[in-house]
Amino acid sequence: MYARVVRFTDVTPERIAEIEARIEENDGPPEGVPSTGLRLLYDEDQATAVFVGFFATEEDMRTGGEVLAQMDSGDTPGTRASVDHCEVRVERDMG
């Protein structure tokens, strides 16, 4: 499994609410993004967010990343600060 991890700054509670609503309205990822899942983490005190998109293969992650990198900045939580392309080495839920 692979993960594209994007950190955003200048994120407002209103913007997070808009993103949450848009995600809930859609049946899946944006067109052309072969993602298997996502996590959106938000730190209101620091006005930052971390978006983690999961992909079955490295190729899927790169393909999805190309589409996501072209997104209009008005469709993102805030200012894109960093993007990491990772292989998930350990995954464990404790509950």
Phi and psi restraints in degrees (range 20) as a CNS / XPLOR table:
assign (resid 1 and name C) (resid 2 and name N)
       (resid 2 and name CA) (resid 2 and name C) 1.0 -128.4 20.0 2
assign (resid 2 and name N) (resid 2 and name CA)
       (resid 2 and name C) (resid 3 and name N) 1.0 156.7 20.0 2
assign (resid 2 and name C) (resid 3 and name N)
       (resid 3 and name CA) (resid 3 and name C) 1.0 -139.1 20.0 2
assign (resid 3 and name N) (resid 3 and name CA)
       (resid 3 and name C) (resid 4 and name N) 1.0 134.7 20.0 2
assign (resid 3 and name C) (resid 4 and name N)
       (resid 4 and name CA) (resid 4 and name C) 1.0 -102.3 20.0 2
assign (resid 4 and name N) (resid 4 and name CA)
       (resid 4 and name C) (resid 5 and name N) 1.0 117.4 20.0 2
assign (resid 4 and name C) (resid 5 and name N)
       (resid 5 and name CA) (resid 5 and name C) 1.0 -112.3 20.0 2
assign (resid 5 and name N) (resid 5 and name CA)
       (resid 5 and name C) (resid 6 and name N) 1.0 118.5 20.0 2
assign (resid 5 and name C) (resid 6 and name N)
       (resid 6 and name CA) (resid 6 and name C) 1.0 -120.8 20.0 2
assign (resid 6 and name N) (resid 6 and name CA)
       (resid 6 and name C) (resid 7 and name N) 1.0 129.3 20.0 2
assign (resid 6 and name C) (resid 7 and name N)
       (resid 7 and name CA) (resid 7 and name C) 1.0 -104.8 20.0 2
assign (resid 7 and name N) (resid 7 and name CA)
       (resid 7 and name C) (resid 8 and name N) 1.0 134.9 20.0 2
assign (resid 7 and name C) (resid 8 and name N)
       (resid 8 and name CA) (resid 8 and name C) 1.0 -121.1 20.0 2
assign (resid 8 and name N) (resid 8 and name CA)
       (resid 8 and name C) (resid 9 and name N) 1.0 147.2 20.0 2
assign (resid 8 and name C) (resid 9 and name N)
       (resid 9 and name CA) (resid 9 and name C) 1.0 -117.5 20.0 2
assign (resid 9 and name N) (resid 9 and name CA)
       (resid 9 and name C) (resid 10 and name N) 1.0 172.5 20.0 2
assign (resid 9 and name C) (resid 10 and name N)
       (resid 10 and name CA) (resid 10 and name C) 1.0 59.0 20.0 2
assign (resid 10 and name N) (resid 10 and name CA)
       (resid 10 and name C) (resid 11 and name N) 1.0 42.7 20.0 2
assign (resid 10 and name C) (resid 11 and name N)
       (resid 11 and name CA) (resid 11 and name C) 1.0 -99.7 20.0 2
assign (resid 11 and name N) (resid 11 and name CA)
       (resid 11 and name C) (resid 12 and name N) 1.0 127.4 20.0 2
assign (resid 11 and name C) (resid 12 and name N)
       (resid 12 and name CA) (resid 12 and name C) 1.0 -100.8 20.0 2
assign (resid 12 and name N) (resid 12 and name CA)
       (resid 12 and name C) (resid 13 and name N) 1.0 156.9 20.0 2
assign (resid 12 and name C) (resid 13 and name N)
       (resid 13 and name CA) (resid 13 and name C) 1.0 -58.6 20.0 2
assign (resid 13 and name N) (resid 13 and name CA)
       (resid 13 and name C) (resid 14 and name N) 1.0 -37.1 20.0 2
assign (resid 13 and name C) (resid 14 and name N)
       (resid 14 and name CA) (resid 14 and name C) 1.0 -63.5 20.0 2
assign (resid 14 and name N) (resid 14 and name CA)
       (resid 14 and name C) (resid 15 and name N) 1.0 -40.6 20.0 2
assign (resid 14 and name C) (resid 15 and name N)
       (resid 15 and name CA) (resid 15 and name C) 1.0 -66.7 20.0 2
assign (resid 15 and name N) (resid 15 and name CA)
       (resid 15 and name C) (resid 16 and name N) 1.0 -40.3 20.0 2
assign (resid 15 and name C) (resid 16 and name N)
       (resid 16 and name CA) (resid 16 and name C) 1.0 -62.6 20.0 2
assign (resid 16 and name N) (resid 16 and name CA)
       (resid 16 and name C) (resid 17 and name N) 1.0 -42.3 20.0 2
assign (resid 16 and name C) (resid 17 and name N)
       (resid 17 and name CA) (resid 17 and name C) 1.0 -60.8 20.0 2
assign (resid 17 and name N) (resid 17 and name CA)
       (resid 17 and name C) (resid 18 and name N) 1.0 -40.5 20.0 2
assign (resid 17 and name C) (resid 18 and name N)
       (resid 18 and name CA) (resid 18 and name C) 1.0 -63.9 20.0 2
assign (resid 18 and name N) (resid 18 and name CA)
       (resid 18 and name C) (resid 19 and name N) 1.0 -44.1 20.0 2
assign (resid 18 and name C) (resid 19 and name N)
       (resid 19 and name CA) (resid 19 and name C) 1.0 -63.8 20.0 2
assign (resid 19 and name N) (resid 19 and name CA)
       (resid 19 and name C) (resid 20 and name N) 1.0 -45.1 20.0 2
assign (resid 19 and name C) (resid 20 and name N)
       (resid 20 and name CA) (resid 20 and name C) 1.0 -57.9 20.0 2
assign (resid 20 and name N) (resid 20 and name CA)
       (resid 20 and name C) (resid 21 and name N) 1.0 -45.2 20.0 2
assign (resid 20 and name C) (resid 21 and name N)
       (resid 21 and name CA) (resid 21 and name C) 1.0 -63.2 20.0 2
assign (resid 21 and name N) (resid 21 and name CA)
       (resid 21 and name C) (resid 22 and name N) 1.0 -42.5 20.0 2
assign (resid 21 and name C) (resid 22 and name N)
       (resid 22 and name CA) (resid 22 and name C) 1.0 -64.9 20.0 2
assign (resid 22 and name N) (resid 22 and name CA)
       (resid 22 and name C) (resid 23 and name N) 1.0 -40.6 20.0 2
assign (resid 22 and name C) (resid 23 and name N)
       (resid 23 and name CA) (resid 23 and name C) 1.0 -63.8 20.0 2
assign (resid 23 and name N) (resid 23 and name CA)
       (resid 23 and name C) (resid 24 and name N) 1.0 -43.6 20.0 2
assign (resid 23 and name C) (resid 24 and name N)
       (resid 24 and name CA) (resid 24 and name C) 1.0 -64.7 20.0 2
assign (resid 24 and name N) (resid 24 and name CA)
       (resid 24 and name C) (resid 25 and name N) 1.0 -32.6 20.0 2
assign (resid 24 and name C) (resid 25 and name N)
       (resid 25 and name CA) (resid 25 and name C) 1.0 -72.8 20.0 2
assign (resid 25 and name N) (resid 25 and name CA)
       (resid 25 and name C) (resid 26 and name N) 1.0 -27.6 20.0 2
assign (resid 25 and name C) (resid 26 and name N)
       (resid 26 and name CA) (resid 26 and name C) 1.0 -92.1 20.0 2
assign (resid 26 and name N) (resid 26 and name CA)
       (resid 26 and name C) (resid 27 and name N) 1.0 148.2 20.0 2
assign (resid 26 and name C) (resid 27 and name N)
       (resid 27 and name CA) (resid 27 and name C) 1.0 -81.4 20.0 2
assign (resid 27 and name N) (resid 27 and name CA)
       (resid 27 and name C) (resid 28 and name N) 1.0 -14.2 20.0 2
assign (resid 27 and name C) (resid 28 and name N)
       (resid 28 and name CA) (resid 28 and name C) 1.0 -167.6 20.0 2
assign (resid 28 and name N) (resid 28 and name CA)
       (resid 28 and name C) (resid 29 and name N) 1.0 -166.9 20.0 2
assign (resid 28 and name C) (resid 29 and name N)
       (resid 29 and name CA) (resid 29 and name C) 1.0 -70.9 20.0 2
assign (resid 29 and name N) (resid 29 and name CA)
       (resid 29 and name C) (resid 30 and name N) 1.0 168.9 20.0 2
assign (resid 29 and name C) (resid 30 and name N)
       (resid 30 and name CA) (resid 30 and name C) 1.0 -58.7 20.0 2
assign (resid 30 and name N) (resid 30 and name CA)
       (resid 30 and name C) (resid 31 and name N) 1.0 155.3 20.0 2
assign (resid 30 and name C) (resid 31 and name N)
       (resid 31 and name CA) (resid 31 and name C) 1.0 -51.9 20.0 2
assign (resid 31 and name N) (resid 31 and name CA)
       (resid 31 and name C) (resid 32 and name N) 1.0 130.0 20.0 2
assign (resid 31 and name C) (resid 32 and name N)
       (resid 32 and name CA) (resid 32 and name C) 1.0 87.5 20.0 2
assign (resid 32 and name N) (resid 32 and name CA)
       (resid 32 and name C) (resid 33 and name N) 1.0 1.6 20.0 2
assign (resid 32 and name C) (resid 33 and name N)
       (resid 33 and name CA) (resid 33 and name C) 1.0 -110.1 20.0 2
assign (resid 33 and name N) (resid 33 and name CA)
       (resid 33 and name C) (resid 34 and name N) 1.0 103.9 20.0 2
assign (resid 33 and name C) (resid 34 and name N)
       (resid 34 and name CA) (resid 34 and name C) 1.0 -82.4 20.0 2
assign (resid 34 and name N) (resid 34 and name CA)
       (resid 34 and name C) (resid 35 and name N) 1.0 53.8 20.0 2
assign (resid 34 and name C) (resid 35 and name N)
       (resid 35 and name CA) (resid 35 and name C) 1.0 -81.0 20.0 2
assign (resid 35 and name N) (resid 35 and name CA)
       (resid 35 and name C) (resid 36 and name N) 1.0 147.5 20.0 2
assign (resid 35 and name C) (resid 36 and name N)
       (resid 36 and name CA) (resid 36 and name C) 1.0 -100.4 20.0 2
assign (resid 36 and name N) (resid 36 and name CA)
       (resid 36 and name C) (resid 37 and name N) 1.0 -8.1 20.0 2
assign (resid 36 and name C) (resid 37 and name N)
       (resid 37 and name CA) (resid 37 and name C) 1.0 171.4 20.0 2
assign (resid 37 and name N) (resid 37 and name CA)
       (resid 37 and name C) (resid 38 and name N) 1.0 176.7 20.0 2
assign (resid 37 and name C) (resid 38 and name N)
       (resid 38 and name CA) (resid 38 and name C) 1.0 -154.6 20.0 2
assign (resid 38 and name N) (resid 38 and name CA)
       (resid 38 and name C) (resid 39 and name N) 1.0 162.4 20.0 2
assign (resid 38 and name C) (resid 39 and name N)
       (resid 39 and name CA) (resid 39 and name C) 1.0 -138.4 20.0 2
assign (resid 39 and name N) (resid 39 and name CA)
       (resid 39 and name C) (resid 40 and name N) 1.0 138.4 20.0 2
assign (resid 39 and name C) (resid 40 and name N)
       (resid 40 and name CA) (resid 40 and name C) 1.0 -123.6 20.0 2
assign (resid 40 and name N) (resid 40 and name CA)
       (resid 40 and name C) (resid 41 and name N) 1.0 118.2 20.0 2
assign (resid 40 and name C) (resid 41 and name N)
       (resid 41 and name CA) (resid 41 and name C) 1.0 -109.7 20.0 2
assign (resid 41 and name N) (resid 41 and name CA)
       (resid 41 and name C) (resid 42 and name N) 1.0 138.4 20.0 2
assign (resid 41 and name C) (resid 42 and name N)
       (resid 42 and name CA) (resid 42 and name C) 1.0 -134.9 20.0 2
assign (resid 42 and name N) (resid 42 and name CA)
       (resid 42 and name C) (resid 43 and name N) 1.0 130.5 20.0 2
assign (resid 42 and name C) (resid 43 and name N)
       (resid 43 and name CA) (resid 43 and name C) 1.0 -114.9 20.0 2
assign (resid 43 and name N) (resid 43 and name CA)
       (resid 43 and name C) (resid 44 and name N) 1.0 96.9 20.0 2
assign (resid 43 and name C) (resid 44 and name N)
       (resid 44 and name CA) (resid 44 and name C) 1.0 -63.4 20.0 2
assign (resid 44 and name N) (resid 44 and name CA)
       (resid 44 and name C) (resid 45 and name N) 1.0 -37.2 20.0 2
assign (resid 44 and name C) (resid 45 and name N)
       (resid 45 and name CA) (resid 45 and name C) 1.0 -61.5 20.0 2
assign (resid 45 and name N) (resid 45 and name CA)
       (resid 45 and name C) (resid 46 and name N) 1.0 -35.4 20.0 2
assign (resid 45 and name C) (resid 46 and name N)
       (resid 46 and name CA) (resid 46 and name C) 1.0 -100.0 20.0 2
assign (resid 46 and name N) (resid 46 and name CA)
       (resid 46 and name C) (resid 47 and name N) 1.0 -3.3 20.0 2
assign (resid 46 and name C) (resid 47 and name N)
       (resid 47 and name CA) (resid 47 and name C) 1.0 56.4 20.0 2
assign (resid 47 and name N) (resid 47 and name CA)
       (resid 47 and name C) (resid 48 and name N) 1.0 43.6 20.0 2
assign (resid 47 and name C) (resid 48 and name N)
       (resid 48 and name CA) (resid 48 and name C) 1.0 -124.8 20.0 2
assign (resid 48 and name N) (resid 48 and name CA)
       (resid 48 and name C) (resid 49 and name N) 1.0 156.5 20.0 2
assign (resid 48 and name C) (resid 49 and name N)
       (resid 49 and name CA) (resid 49 and name C) 1.0 -141.3 20.0 2
assign (resid 49 and name N) (resid 49 and name CA)
       (resid 49 and name C) (resid 50 and name N) 1.0 150.9 20.0 2
assign (resid 49 and name C) (resid 50 and name N)
       (resid 50 and name CA) (resid 50 and name C) 1.0 -126.4 20.0 2
assign (resid 50 and name N) (resid 50 and name CA)
       (resid 50 and name C) (resid 51 and name N) 1.0 124.9 20.0 2
assign (resid 50 and name C) (resid 51 and name N)
       (resid 51 and name CA) (resid 51 and name C) 1.0 -109.0 20.0 2
assign (resid 51 and name N) (resid 51 and name CA)
       (resid 51 and name C) (resid 52 and name N) 1.0 125.9 20.0 2
assign (resid 51 and name C) (resid 52 and name N)
       (resid 52 and name CA) (resid 52 and name C) 1.0 -117.7 20.0 2
assign (resid 52 and name N) (resid 52 and name CA)
       (resid 52 and name C) (resid 53 and name N) 1.0 115.8 20.0 2
assign (resid 52 and name C) (resid 53 and name N)
       (resid 53 and name CA) (resid 53 and name C) 1.0 -104.9 20.0 2
assign (resid 53 and name N) (resid 53 and name CA)
       (resid 53 and name C) (resid 54 and name N) 1.0 131.9 20.0 2
assign (resid 53 and name C) (resid 54 and name N)
       (resid 54 and name CA) (resid 54 and name C) 1.0 -102.6 20.0 2
assign (resid 54 and name N) (resid 54 and name CA)
       (resid 54 and name C) (resid 55 and name N) 1.0 146.0 20.0 2
assign (resid 54 and name C) (resid 55 and name N)
       (resid 55 and name CA) (resid 55 and name C) 1.0 -140.4 20.0 2
assign (resid 55 and name N) (resid 55 and name CA)
       (resid 55 and name C) (resid 56 and name N) 1.0 147.1 20.0 2
assign (resid 55 and name C) (resid 56 and name N)
       (resid 56 and name CA) (resid 56 and name C) 1.0 -70.1 20.0 2
assign (resid 56 and name N) (resid 56 and name CA)
       (resid 56 and name C) (resid 57 and name N) 1.0 -36.3 20.0 2
assign (resid 56 and name C) (resid 57 and name N)
       (resid 57 and name CA) (resid 57 and name C) 1.0 -132.0 20.0 2
assign (resid 57 and name N) (resid 57 and name CA)
       (resid 57 and name C) (resid 58 and name N) 1.0 162.9 20.0 2
assign (resid 57 and name C) (resid 58 and name N)
       (resid 58 and name CA) (resid 58 and name C) 1.0 -63.6 20.0 2
assign (resid 58 and name N) (resid 58 and name CA)
       (resid 58 and name C) (resid 59 and name N) 1.0 -38.8 20.0 2
assign (resid 58 and name C) (resid 59 and name N)
       (resid 59 and name CA) (resid 59 and name C) 1.0 -61.7 20.0 2
assign (resid 59 and name N) (resid 59 and name CA)
       (resid 59 and name C) (resid 60 and name N) 1.0 -43.4 20.0 2
assign (resid 59 and name C) (resid 60 and name N)
       (resid 60 and name CA) (resid 60 and name C) 1.0 -60.5 20.0 2
assign (resid 60 and name N) (resid 60 and name CA)
       (resid 60 and name C) (resid 61 and name N) 1.0 -40.3 20.0 2
assign (resid 60 and name C) (resid 61 and name N)
       (resid 61 and name CA) (resid 61 and name C) 1.0 -63.4 20.0 2
assign (resid 61 and name N) (resid 61 and name CA)
       (resid 61 and name C) (resid 62 and name N) 1.0 -43.4 20.0 2
assign (resid 61 and name C) (resid 62 and name N)
       (resid 62 and name CA) (resid 62 and name C) 1.0 -66.2 20.0 2
assign (resid 62 and name N) (resid 62 and name CA)
       (resid 62 and name C) (resid 63 and name N) 1.0 -42.9 20.0 2
assign (resid 62 and name C) (resid 63 and name N)
       (resid 63 and name CA) (resid 63 and name C) 1.0 -61.2 20.0 2
assign (resid 63 and name N) (resid 63 and name CA)
       (resid 63 and name C) (resid 64 and name N) 1.0 -49.7 20.0 2
assign (resid 63 and name C) (resid 64 and name N)
       (resid 64 and name CA) (resid 64 and name C) 1.0 -62.5 20.0 2
assign (resid 64 and name N) (resid 64 and name CA)
       (resid 64 and name C) (resid 65 and name N) 1.0 -38.4 20.0 2
assign (resid 64 and name C) (resid 65 and name N)
       (resid 65 and name CA) (resid 65 and name C) 1.0 -62.6 20.0 2
assign (resid 65 and name N) (resid 65 and name CA)
       (resid 65 and name C) (resid 66 and name N) 1.0 -37.1 20.0 2
assign (resid 65 and name C) (resid 66 and name N)
       (resid 66 and name CA) (resid 66 and name C) 1.0 -63.5 20.0 2
assign (resid 66 and name N) (resid 66 and name CA)
       (resid 66 and name C) (resid 67 and name N) 1.0 -41.4 20.0 2
assign (resid 66 and name C) (resid 67 and name N)
       (resid 67 and name CA) (resid 67 and name C) 1.0 -67.7 20.0 2
assign (resid 67 and name N) (resid 67 and name CA)
       (resid 67 and name C) (resid 68 and name N) 1.0 -47.3 20.0 2
assign (resid 67 and name C) (resid 68 and name N)
       (resid 68 and name CA) (resid 68 and name C) 1.0 -65.1 20.0 2
assign (resid 68 and name N) (resid 68 and name CA)
       (resid 68 and name C) (resid 69 and name N) 1.0 -34.1 20.0 2
assign (resid 68 and name C) (resid 69 and name N)
       (resid 69 and name CA) (resid 69 and name C) 1.0 -65.1 20.0 2
assign (resid 69 and name N) (resid 69 and name CA)
       (resid 69 and name C) (resid 70 and name N) 1.0 -22.6 20.0 2
assign (resid 69 and name C) (resid 70 and name N)
       (resid 70 and name CA) (resid 70 and name C) 1.0 -88.7 20.0 2
assign (resid 70 and name N) (resid 70 and name CA)
       (resid 70 and name C) (resid 71 and name N) 1.0 -1.7 20.0 2
assign (resid 70 and name C) (resid 71 and name N)
       (resid 71 and name CA) (resid 71 and name C) 1.0 -59.8 20.0 2
assign (resid 71 and name N) (resid 71 and name CA)
       (resid 71 and name C) (resid 72 and name N) 1.0 142.8 20.0 2
assign (resid 71 and name C) (resid 72 and name N)
       (resid 72 and name CA) (resid 72 and name C) 1.0 -62.7 20.0 2
assign (resid 72 and name N) (resid 72 and name CA)
       (resid 72 and name C) (resid 73 and name N) 1.0 138.3 20.0 2
assign (resid 72 and name C) (resid 73 and name N)
       (resid 73 and name CA) (resid 73 and name C) 1.0 -60.6 20.0 2
assign (resid 73 and name N) (resid 73 and name CA)
       (resid 73 and name C) (resid 74 and name N) 1.0 -21.6 20.0 2
assign (resid 73 and name C) (resid 74 and name N)
       (resid 74 and name CA) (resid 74 and name C) 1.0 -71.4 20.0 2
assign (resid 74 and name N) (resid 74 and name CA)
       (resid 74 and name C) (resid 75 and name N) 1.0 -12.7 20.0 2
assign (resid 74 and name C) (resid 75 and name N)
       (resid 75 and name CA) (resid 75 and name C) 1.0 -97.5 20.0 2
assign (resid 75 and name N) (resid 75 and name CA)
       (resid 75 and name C) (resid 76 and name N) 1.0 1.0 20.0 2
assign (resid 75 and name C) (resid 76 and name N)
       (resid 76 and name CA) (resid 76 and name C) 1.0 -104.5 20.0 2
assign (resid 76 and name N) (resid 76 and name CA)
       (resid 76 and name C) (resid 77 and name N) 1.0 163.4 20.0 2
assign (resid 76 and name C) (resid 77 and name N)
       (resid 77 and name CA) (resid 77 and name C) 1.0 -64.2 20.0 2
assign (resid 77 and name N) (resid 77 and name CA)
       (resid 77 and name C) (resid 78 and name N) 1.0 -29.6 20.0 2
assign (resid 77 and name C) (resid 78 and name N)
       (resid 78 and name CA) (resid 78 and name C) 1.0 -172.5 20.0 2
assign (resid 78 and name N) (resid 78 and name CA)
       (resid 78 and name C) (resid 79 and name N) 1.0 -146.2 20.0 2
assign (resid 78 and name C) (resid 79 and name N)
       (resid 79 and name CA) (resid 79 and name C) 1.0 -84.7 20.0 2
assign (resid 79 and name N) (resid 79 and name CA)
       (resid 79 and name C) (resid 80 and name N) 1.0 123.7 20.0 2
assign (resid 79 and name C) (resid 80 and name N)
       (resid 80 and name CA) (resid 80 and name C) 1.0 -69.2 20.0 2
assign (resid 80 and name N) (resid 80 and name CA)
       (resid 80 and name C) (resid 81 and name N) 1.0 116.7 20.0 2
assign (resid 80 and name C) (resid 81 and name N)
       (resid 81 and name CA) (resid 81 and name C) 1.0 -97.7 20.0 2
assign (resid 81 and name N) (resid 81 and name CA)
       (resid 81 and name C) (resid 82 and name N) 1.0 -34.6 20.0 2
assign (resid 81 and name C) (resid 82 and name N)
       (resid 82 and name CA) (resid 82 and name C) 1.0 -160.3 20.0 2
assign (resid 82 and name N) (resid 82 and name CA)
       (resid 82 and name C) (resid 83 and name N) 1.0 156.1 20.0 2
assign (resid 82 and name C) (resid 83 and name N)
       (resid 83 and name CA) (resid 83 and name C) 1.0 -135.7 20.0 2
assign (resid 83 and name N) (resid 83 and name CA)
       (resid 83 and name C) (resid 84 and name N) 1.0 125.6 20.0 2
assign (resid 83 and name C) (resid 84 and name N)
       (resid 84 and name CA) (resid 84 and name C) 1.0 -119.1 20.0 2
assign (resid 84 and name N) (resid 84 and name CA)
       (resid 84 and name C) (resid 85 and name N) 1.0 140.9 20.0 2
assign (resid 84 and name C) (resid 85 and name N)
       (resid 85 and name CA) (resid 85 and name C) 1.0 -112.3 20.0 2
assign (resid 85 and name N) (resid 85 and name CA)
       (resid 85 and name C) (resid 86 and name N) 1.0 112.2 20.0 2
assign (resid 85 and name C) (resid 86 and name N)
       (resid 86 and name CA) (resid 86 and name C) 1.0 -122.9 20.0 2
assign (resid 86 and name N) (resid 86 and name CA)
       (resid 86 and name C) (resid 87 and name N) 1.0 149.6 20.0 2
assign (resid 86 and name C) (resid 87 and name N)
       (resid 87 and name CA) (resid 87 and name C) 1.0 -93.5 20.0 2
assign (resid 87 and name N) (resid 87 and name CA)
       (resid 87 and name C) (resid 88 and name N) 1.0 129.7 20.0 2
assign (resid 87 and name C) (resid 88 and name N)
       (resid 88 and name CA) (resid 88 and name C) 1.0 -76.7 20.0 2
assign (resid 88 and name N) (resid 88 and name CA)
       (resid 88 and name C) (resid 89 and name N) 1.0 116.0 20.0 2
assign (resid 88 and name C) (resid 89 and name N)
       (resid 89 and name CA) (resid 89 and name C) 1.0 -97.6 20.0 2
assign (resid 89 and name N) (resid 89 and name CA)
       (resid 89 and name C) (resid 90 and name N) 1.0 -30.5 20.0 2
assign (resid 89 and name C) (resid 90 and name N)
       (resid 90 and name CA) (resid 90 and name C) 1.0 -140.0 20.0 2
assign (resid 90 and name N) (resid 90 and name CA)
       (resid 90 and name C) (resid 91 and name N) 1.0 133.5 20.0 2
assign (resid 90 and name C) (resid 91 and name N)
       (resid 91 and name CA) (resid 91 and name C) 1.0 -140.0 20.0 2
assign (resid 91 and name N) (resid 91 and name CA)
       (resid 91 and name C) (resid 92 and name N) 1.0 123.4 20.0 2
assign (resid 91 and name C) (resid 92 and name N)
       (resid 92 and name CA) (resid 92 and name C) 1.0 -150.6 20.0 2
assign (resid 92 and name N) (resid 92 and name CA)
       (resid 92 and name C) (resid 93 and name N) 1.0 128.1 20.0 2
assign (resid 92 and name C) (resid 93 and name N)
       (resid 93 and name CA) (resid 93 and name C) 1.0 -97.0 20.0 2
assign (resid 93 and name N) (resid 93 and name CA)
       (resid 93 and name C) (resid 94 and name N) 1.0 139.1 20.0 2
assign (resid 93 and name C) (resid 94 and name N)
       (resid 94 and name CA) (resid 94 and name C) 1.0 -111.6 20.0 2
assign (resid 94 and name N) (resid 94 and name CA)
       (resid 94 and name C) (resid 95 and name N) 1.0 59.2 20.0 2
